[in-house]
Amino acid sequence: MLAEHAAVPLFKITPNNNMVASIIGATVGAIILIFLMRKFIKTA
């Protein structure tokens, strides 16, 4: 949710290169958060 909301204004403001970098960063961050949440859920 937060990654999508953060990507929307960047989508409109930044040029293509920064836009792609922000999208990749958001997706990678979301994947890392998902793996961390799965680890915490498994340990808990």
C-alpha positions in Angstrom: 0.0 0.0 0.0 2.6 2.5 1.1 4.9 1.7 -1.9 2.0 2.2 -4.3 1.1 5.6 -2.8 4.8 6.7 -2.8 5.2 5.6 -6.4 2.2 7.6 -7.7 3.7 11.2 -7.2 7.1 10.0 -8.3 5.5 8.6 -11.4 4.2 12.1 -12.4 7.2 14.2 -11.3 10.4 12.3 -12.0 11.8 11.5 -15.5 11.8 8.0 -16.9 15.1 6.8 -15.4 14.2 7.9 -11.9 10.7 6.6 -12.3 12.0 3.1 -13.2 14.5 3.2 -10.3 11.7 4.2 -7.9 9.5 1.4 -9.1 12.3 -1.2 -8.8 13.2 0.1 -5.3 9.5 0.0 -4.2 9.1 -3.6 -5.5 12.4 -4.8 -4.0 11.5 -3.2 -0.7 8.0 -4.8 -0.7 9.5 -8.2 -1.4 12.1 -7.8 1.4 9.2 -6.8 3.8 7.2 -9.8 2.7 10.2 -12.2 3.4 10.8 -10.6 6.8 7.1 -10.9 7.7 7.1 -14.6 6.7 10.2 -15.2 8.9 8.6 -13.5 11.9 5.4 -15.4 11.3 7.2 -18.7 11.1 9.3 -18.0 14.3 6.2 -16.7 16.1 
